Amino acid sequence: MASTNQLWLVLVIFLSVFSLSSLLTSAIIPKANVSLSIPSSQLVENLCNGKAIQNRRFCLKALSTPEVIAAIDTTELGTLIMKLGAANAKATLNVYKGIIKKLGSPQALKALNCCVEAYKYAILSFEMVSSKFVEDPQTANYDVAVIGPEIANCEKELINAKVQAPRLLAGNRFMKYYVSMGYEITSTLELENPNEY
C-alpha cells in the first residue's frame, strides 16, 4: 500500500511540475525576440567570446536586445547584464514559488525552499553588483562569482530529493550562464582599469 501512495505522490509531483512548466515556459528563457539580422555589437561579441562564458550561443541570444546592442561601453553593458541576471532570477524564483504551492513531499519542499533562498540571494547579488559595478569591479566580480555555488547547491538538493523538474533545471542552467556573463564583464572591467581599483 505504501508503494502505491508513493507512486501517486510521484505522479502528482510530475503532473504539477509538468503543468507549471508548460504555463511558465517563457518566464525563464531570455526574451530576445529580435531577428538575427540585427548584428551584435563588438562589446557583446567580445564578451560572449570570453573565457568565463559557458554558452556562447545563449550569451549572444540573451544580449541581442536593442538596448544591450546600443551599450556604448563595458560599464553600461555590465549594468544591463546585471539587470538581465536579476530579472531572470526573479522569474525563476516565481516558478519555484509556484511549484512549492503544489507539492506536499517534505523532502521536495526542503529542496525547493533551499532553491528559493538561493534565488533570493542571486537577486540581491545581481542588484548589489549593479550598484558596485562602477565603484569597485573587483568586489562586484566576487559578488557575481558566489552566486554560482548557491545555484549548484540548489541543484544538488533537487537531485537528492529526486525532484524531477526539467524547467527548474533549465532555470538553474540559465542562471549559471548569467553568472558566467556577469563574471566575464566584471573581469573585463577590472582589466580595462587596473590602476583605478
C-alpha atoms as a printed R data frame, in Angstrom:
    type eleno elety resid chain resno      x      y       z
1   ATOM     1    CA   MET     A     1  0.000  0.000   0.000
2   ATOM     2    CA   ALA     A     2  2.852  2.357   0.815
3   ATOM     3    CA   SER     A     3  4.350  1.867  -2.629
4   ATOM     4    CA   THR     A     4  1.002  2.797  -4.236
5   ATOM     5    CA   ASN     A     5  0.915  6.013  -2.186
6   ATOM     6    CA   GLN     A     6  4.471  6.778  -3.190
7   ATOM     7    CA   LEU     A     7  3.635  6.163  -6.829
8   ATOM     8    CA   TRP     A     8  0.678  8.544  -6.582
9   ATOM     9    CA   LEU     A     9  2.864 11.164  -4.893
10  ATOM    10    CA   VAL     A    10  5.455 10.928  -7.671
11  ATOM    11    CA   LEU     A    11  2.701 11.139 -10.271
12  ATOM    12    CA   VAL     A    12  1.176 14.218  -8.593
13  ATOM    13    CA   ILE     A    13  4.586 15.894  -8.369
14  ATOM    14    CA   PHE     A    14  5.341 15.111 -12.001
15  ATOM    15    CA   LEU     A    15  1.978 16.377 -13.215
16  ATOM    16    CA   SER     A    16  2.274 19.519 -11.081
17  ATOM    17    CA   VAL     A    17  5.715 20.301 -12.437
18  ATOM    18    CA   PHE     A    18  4.700 19.446 -15.973
19  ATOM    19    CA   SER     A    19  1.608 21.645 -15.886
20  ATOM    20    CA   LEU     A    20  3.504 24.552 -14.362
21  ATOM    21    CA   SER     A    21  6.369 24.079 -16.800
22  ATOM    22    CA   SER     A    22  4.154 24.422 -19.828
23  ATOM    23    CA   LEU     A    23  2.466 27.522 -18.426
24  ATOM    24    CA   LEU     A    24  5.674 29.263 -17.442
25  ATOM    25    CA   THR     A    25  7.942 28.374 -20.355
26  ATOM    26    CA   SER     A    26  8.684 31.968 -21.316
27  ATOM    27    CA   ALA     A    27  9.403 33.064 -17.745
28  ATOM    28    CA   ILE     A    28 12.958 31.747 -17.689
29  ATOM    29    CA   ILE     A    29 14.115 31.717 -21.299
30  ATOM    30    CA   PRO     A    30 15.663 35.049 -22.277
31  ATOM    31    CA   LYS     A    31 13.226 37.263 -24.079
32  ATOM    32    CA   ALA     A    32 15.300 38.063 -27.108
33  ATOM    33    CA   ASN     A    33 12.705 38.152 -29.845
34  ATOM    34    CA   VAL     A    34 14.968 40.024 -32.196
35  ATOM    35    CA   SER     A    35 15.612 38.842 -35.720
36  ATOM    36    CA   LEU     A    36 19.088 37.564 -36.443
37  ATOM    37    CA   SER     A    37 19.576 40.362 -38.991
38  ATOM    38    CA   ILE     A    38 20.431 42.768 -36.155
39  ATOM    39    CA   PRO     A    39 24.165 42.408 -35.647
40  ATOM    40    CA   SER     A    40 25.520 42.238 -32.142
41  ATOM    41    CA   SER     A    41 27.839 44.982 -31.035
42  ATOM    42    CA   GLN     A    42 31.576 44.464 -30.792
43  ATOM    43    CA   LEU     A    43 31.248 44.728 -26.996
44  ATOM    44    CA   VAL     A    44 28.767 41.856 -26.965
45  ATOM    45    CA   GLU     A    45 30.885 39.789 -29.366
46  ATOM    46    CA   ASN     A    46 33.977 40.294 -27.214
47  ATOM    47    CA   LEU     A    47 32.118 39.412 -24.034
48  ATOM    48    CA   CYS     A    48 30.482 36.297 -25.476
49  ATOM    49    CA   ASN     A    49 33.882 35.083 -26.708
50  ATOM    50    CA   GLY     A    50 35.367 35.455 -23.202
51  ATOM    51    CA   LYS     A    51 36.942 32.573 -21.298
52  ATOM    52    CA   ALA     A    52 34.340 32.543 -18.496
53  ATOM    53    CA   ILE     A    53 31.356 32.266 -20.841
54  ATOM    54    CA   GLN     A    54 29.774 28.832 -20.509
55  ATOM    55    CA   ASN     A    55 27.450 29.064 -23.508
56  ATOM    56    CA   ARG     A    56 28.314 31.499 -26.293
57  ATOM    57    CA   ARG     A    57 25.038 30.983 -28.150
58  ATOM    58    CA   PHE     A    58 22.997 31.744 -25.040
59  ATOM    59    CA   CYS     A    59 25.137 34.824 -24.385
60  ATOM    60    CA   LEU     A    60 24.591 36.188 -27.894
61  ATOM    61    CA   LYS     A    61 20.849 35.497 -27.757
62  ATOM    62    CA   ALA     A    62 20.364 36.975 -24.276
63  ATOM    63    CA   LEU     A    63 22.323 40.066 -25.264
64  ATOM    64    CA   SER     A    64 20.606 40.639 -28.608
65  ATOM    65    CA   THR     A    65 18.130 43.255 -27.417
66  ATOM    66    CA   PRO     A    66 18.395 46.719 -28.963
67  ATOM    67    CA   GLU     A    67 19.137 48.254 -25.543
68  ATOM    68    CA   VAL     A    68 22.095 45.927 -24.985
69  ATOM    69    CA   ILE     A    69 23.401 46.285 -28.533
70  ATOM    70    CA   ALA     A    70 23.333 50.075 -28.080
71  ATOM    71    CA   ALA     A    71 25.566 49.899 -24.970
72  ATOM    72    CA   ILE     A    72 28.472 52.274 -25.515
73  ATOM    73    CA   ASP     A    73 30.977 50.862 -23.035
74  ATOM    74    CA   THR     A    74 31.773 47.947 -20.743
75  ATOM    75    CA   THR     A    75 30.214 49.647 -17.732
76  ATOM    76    CA   GLU     A    76 26.869 50.152 -19.465
77  ATOM    77    CA   LEU     A    77 26.932 46.607 -20.842
78  ATOM    78    CA   GLY     A    78 27.735 45.256 -17.380
79  ATOM    79    CA   THR     A    79 24.879 47.152 -15.788
80  ATOM    80    CA   LEU     A    80 22.477 45.728 -18.371
81  ATOM    81    CA   ILE     A    81 23.788 42.190 -17.812
82  ATOM    82    CA   MET     A    82 23.221 42.538 -14.062
83  ATOM    83    CA   LYS     A    83 19.654 43.719 -14.715
84  ATOM    84    CA   LEU     A    84 19.042 40.746 -17.016
85  ATOM    85    CA   GLY     A    85 20.509 38.362 -14.432
86  ATOM    86    CA   ALA     A    86 18.289 39.809 -11.688
87  ATOM    87    CA   ALA     A    87 15.195 39.629 -13.928
88  ATOM    88    CA   ASN     A    88 15.965 36.013 -14.802
89  ATOM    89    CA   ALA     A    89 16.481 35.158 -11.120
90  ATOM    90    CA   LYS     A    90 13.122 36.776 -10.256
91  ATOM    91    CA   ALA     A    91 11.319 34.831 -12.991
92  ATOM    92    CA   THR     A    92 12.893 31.560 -11.862
93  ATOM    93    CA   LEU     A    93 12.114 32.333  -8.216
94  ATOM    94    CA   ASN     A    94  8.456 32.756  -9.159
95  ATOM    95    CA   VAL     A    95  8.497 29.326 -10.829
96  ATOM    96    CA   TYR     A    96  9.913 27.781  -7.650
97  ATOM    97    CA   LYS     A    97  7.295 29.510  -5.502
98  ATOM    98    CA   GLY     A    98  4.533 28.280  -7.787
99  ATOM    99    CA   ILE     A    99  5.727 24.704  -7.569
100 ATOM   100    CA   ILE     A   100  6.071 24.883  -3.782
101 ATOM   101    CA   LYS     A   101  2.370 25.703  -3.524
102 ATOM   102    CA   LYS     A   102  1.523 22.474  -5.348
103 ATOM   103    CA   LEU     A   103  3.831 19.980  -3.606
104 ATOM   104    CA   GLY     A   104  3.391 18.118  -0.372
105 ATOM   105    CA   SER     A   105  6.527 15.976  -0.006
106 ATOM   106    CA   PRO     A   106  8.661 17.231   2.909
107 ATOM   107    CA   GLN     A   107 11.905 16.283   1.146
108 ATOM   108    CA   ALA     A   108 10.862 18.054  -2.064
109 ATOM   109    CA   LEU     A   109  9.705 21.111  -0.107
110 ATOM   110    CA   LYS     A   110 13.055 21.275   1.691
111 ATOM   111    CA   ALA     A   111 14.905 21.197  -1.643
112 ATOM   112    CA   LEU     A   112 12.613 23.767  -3.230
113 ATOM   113    CA   ASN     A   113 12.925 26.083  -0.231
114 ATOM   114    CA   CYS     A   114 16.716 25.807  -0.498
115 ATOM   115    CA   CYS     A   115 16.379 26.922  -4.120
116 ATOM   116    CA   VAL     A   116 14.071 29.785  -3.184
117 ATOM   117    CA   GLU     A   117 16.747 31.058  -0.800
118 ATOM   118    CA   ALA     A   118 19.432 30.645  -3.471
119 ATOM   119    CA   TYR     A   119 17.401 32.700  -5.931
120 ATOM   120    CA   LYS     A   120 16.648 35.391  -3.377
121 ATOM   121    CA   TYR     A   121 20.404 35.594  -2.817
122 ATOM   122    CA   ALA     A   122 21.019 35.738  -6.580
123 ATOM   123    CA   ILE     A   123 18.563 38.622  -6.994
124 ATOM   124    CA   LEU     A   124 20.180 40.586  -4.167
125 ATOM   125    CA   SER     A   125 23.663 39.890  -5.511
126 ATOM   126    CA   PHE     A   126 22.867 40.947  -9.076
127 ATOM   127    CA   GLU     A   127 21.182 44.113  -7.806
128 ATOM   128    CA   MET     A   128 24.078 44.840  -5.454
129 ATOM   129    CA   VAL     A   129 26.593 44.312  -8.248
130 ATOM   130    CA   SER     A   130 24.755 46.865 -10.375
131 ATOM   131    CA   SER     A   131 25.388 49.482  -7.700
132 ATOM   132    CA   LYS     A   132 29.046 48.478  -7.102
133 ATOM   133    CA   PHE     A   133 29.940 47.924 -10.711
134 ATOM   134    CA   VAL     A   134 31.478 51.328 -11.395
135 ATOM   135    CA   GLU     A   135 32.976 51.910  -7.947
136 ATOM   136    CA   ASP     A   136 34.522 48.524  -7.244
137 ATOM   137    CA   PRO     A   137 34.571 45.952 -10.062
138 ATOM   138    CA   GLN     A   138 36.733 43.572  -8.018
139 ATOM   139    CA   THR     A   139 34.064 43.275  -5.297
140 ATOM   140    CA   ALA     A   140 31.372 43.126  -7.983
141 ATOM   141    CA   ASN     A   141 33.286 40.265  -9.605
142 ATOM   142    CA   TYR     A   142 33.339 38.352  -6.317
143 ATOM   143    CA   ASP     A   143 29.655 39.057  -5.637
144 ATOM   144    CA   VAL     A   144 28.705 37.595  -9.018
145 ATOM   145    CA   ALA     A   145 31.010 34.592  -8.643
146 ATOM   146    CA   VAL     A   146 29.480 33.487  -5.329
147 ATOM   147    CA   ILE     A   147 26.035 33.117  -6.906
148 ATOM   148    CA   GLY     A   148 27.259 30.024  -8.765
149 ATOM   149    CA   PRO     A   149 27.795 27.818  -5.684
150 ATOM   150    CA   GLU     A   150 24.365 28.792  -4.353
151 ATOM   151    CA   ILE     A   151 22.724 27.604  -7.575
152 ATOM   152    CA   ALA     A   152 24.878 24.450  -7.589
153 ATOM   153    CA   ASN     A   153 23.700 23.683  -4.049
154 ATOM   154    CA   CYS     A   154 20.102 24.197  -5.186
155 ATOM   155    CA   GLU     A   155 20.635 21.680  -7.997
156 ATOM   156    CA   LYS     A   156 22.211 19.197  -5.596
157 ATOM   157    CA   GLU     A   157 19.222 19.468  -3.250
158 ATOM   158    CA   LEU     A   158 16.780 18.928  -6.127
159 ATOM   159    CA   ILE     A   159 18.668 15.837  -7.266
160 ATOM   160    CA   ASN     A   160 18.938 14.435  -3.727
161 ATOM   161    CA   ALA     A   161 15.200 14.951  -3.195
162 ATOM   162    CA   LYS     A   162 14.545 13.293  -6.573
163 ATOM   163    CA   VAL     A   163 12.563 16.291  -7.784
164 ATOM   164    CA   GLN     A   164 12.018 15.738 -11.494
165 ATOM   165    CA   ALA     A   165 11.604 19.261 -12.815
166 ATOM   166    CA   PRO     A   166 13.170 19.992 -16.201
167 ATOM   167    CA   ARG     A   167 12.041 23.643 -16.113
168 ATOM   168    CA   LEU     A   168 13.771 24.176 -12.783
169 ATOM   169    CA   LEU     A   169 16.962 22.562 -14.034
170 ATOM   170    CA   ALA     A   170 16.785 24.747 -17.153
171 ATOM   171    CA   GLY     A   171 16.316 27.830 -14.960
172 ATOM   172    CA   ASN     A   172 19.361 26.826 -12.930
173 ATOM   173    CA   ARG     A   173 21.395 26.294 -16.102
174 ATOM   174    CA   PHE     A   174 20.376 29.715 -17.441
175 ATOM   175    CA   MET     A   175 21.290 31.297 -14.114
176 ATOM   176    CA   LYS     A   176 24.763 29.761 -14.386
177 ATOM   177    CA   TYR     A   177 25.059 31.327 -17.840
178 ATOM   178    CA   TYR     A   178 24.118 34.753 -16.463
179 ATOM   179    CA   VAL     A   179 26.643 34.297 -13.657
180 ATOM   180    CA   SER     A   180 29.344 33.487 -16.218
181 ATOM   181    CA   MET     A   181 28.382 36.591 -18.221
182 ATOM   182    CA   GLY     A   182 28.479 38.727 -15.063
183 ATOM   183    CA   TYR     A   183 31.829 37.275 -14.060
184 ATOM   184    CA   GLU     A   184 33.269 37.886 -17.529
185 ATOM   185    CA   ILE     A   185 32.088 41.508 -17.684
186 ATOM   186    CA   THR     A   186 33.368 42.355 -14.199
187 ATOM   187    CA   SER     A   187 36.713 40.720 -15.035
188 ATOM   188    CA   THR     A   188 36.871 42.760 -18.237
189 ATOM   189    CA   LEU     A   189 36.184 45.975 -16.369
190 ATOM   190    CA   GLU     A   190 38.946 45.175 -13.880
191 ATOM   191    CA   LEU     A   191 41.402 44.636 -16.757
192 ATOM   192    CA   GLU     A   192 40.336 47.834 -18.516
193 ATOM   193    CA   ASN     A   193 41.013 49.922 -15.406
194 ATOM   194    CA   PRO     A   194 43.793 48.160 -13.466
195 ATOM   195    CA   ASN     A   195 45.135 51.224 -11.661
196 ATOM   196    CA   GLU     A   196 41.803 52.669 -10.599
197 ATOM   197    CA   TYR     A   197 40.928 49.998  -8.044
